Amino acid sequence: MDLQGLADFICTKMEQQLPSFVIYHGVDHTSDVHSSVVRLAKLENLDDYNTKLVRAAAWLHDSGIMVKFEDHEELSAKMAAEYLPNFGFNESEIKLIRSMILATRLPQTAVTINEKILCDADLDYLGRTDFFIIGQKLRLEWELIGNKISLYDWYRLQLEFLKNHHYFTKSAQILRNERKNSNMAEIQHFFNSSRLNK
């Protein structure tokens, strides 16, 4: 499994082919998810073979956005089937990777430990200090594809999303839940203040 070759290929392809509206789902996010996958795989004591599979899924999980924003996870899974044989992945490995990618569709539906690690890595930022910065990149991306949303409505959606979200792995829960709850409290404070001023 040529992970470095896959990483170089997909990052170059995304840099060249991503639409201009992609502010959040770009190379930075893909690299961030890959780093989070590596961290969680180690914390979850995942073996080397499965770690490689999850890392491959991380590099490809949003590749479909180069073609279309809607349902990009399904397109990413199709791209995995197309590209992975060129980097030494066999049919059974590709099937597992496709399943991991599809598990990241919202609401996430992770079952296996590999799927759980990828899903937690994909939303790792929810429990980090850069949550608000990354969130605004996502909001801008929404606006650029025509989904304009006020700051008040954005934070209302974010609050609902955080309340309904849960990390699958024990490692992500330990690592990120405290800050995620803090981020949620900050949004709740903003939301309450905004409601009073409306």
HELIX and SHEET records of a PDB file:
HELIX    1   1 LEU A    3  GLN A   17  1                                  15    
HELIX    2   2 VAL A   27  LEU A   43  1                                  17    
HELIX    3   3 ASP A   48  LEU A   60  1                                  13    
HELIX    4   4 SER A   63  MET A   66  5                                   4    
HELIX    5   5 HIS A   72  TYR A   83  1                                  12    
HELIX    6   6 LEU A   84  PHE A   87  5                                   4    
HELIX    7   7 GLU A   91  ALA A  103  1                                  13    
HELIX    8   8 ILE A  113  ASP A  122  1                                  10    
HELIX    9   9 ASP A  124  GLY A  127  5                                   4    
HELIX   10  10 PHE A  131  LEU A  144  1                                  14    
HELIX   11  11 LEU A  151  ASN A  164  1                                  14    
HELIX   12  12 LYS A  170  ASN A  197  1                                  28    
END                                                                             
